[in-house]
């Protein structure tokens, strides 16, 4: 009714939980979580999401998605299927995936945008429990994101795969000294101006030797993709938030400044 968005239906089954601390308003705020605080050997989760015509939704996670130690290397996985109807807006911004040593995890996320819809998609992962001496010690990690926009079709495809075979994941030509990598993707008329500002801001940065933070940005039709790598997770988080302040007007606040 009016300019309000509201949750019209929600259902979850173990091991996934769904929380909606703001189920109605300018934008719906929703968070996913896992029973036990993370994924254990063999857990498979799936999220199906529909954002109705003209509605707005923020989707995050309560904390980092922990993928626990798995000596038998039974794979954990997650699938997201999201549909954005005409004029809808989705900020899909989970906390980073944190794969523990010997874990195996893969995820595949697909987004379908109708004309006039807007998407902010964040996908990021860490080296694991670096503070405990576990850096890039997992067995397998992969993440694939596909975005389709009507009427063009496939608008964006991004795929990452890291396996503990052959050359070490710690190799300078793989992850090296970095402990966190992030990909931020913006697409659609609602975020076109913000995408242009990100491209301009990154384009003005000076090139440094052996920086603690690496940032690149590339244009795509009706949007942009930002990639960030850093030695500290907090550095990546701060860089992302620097570019995402514009979301306050779309979401009715910045969800990451709140704790539920």
Order of alpha helices (4+ residues) and beta strands (2+ residues): beta-beta-beta-beta-beta-beta-beta-beta-beta-beta-beta-beta-beta-beta-beta-beta-alpha-beta-beta-alpha-alpha
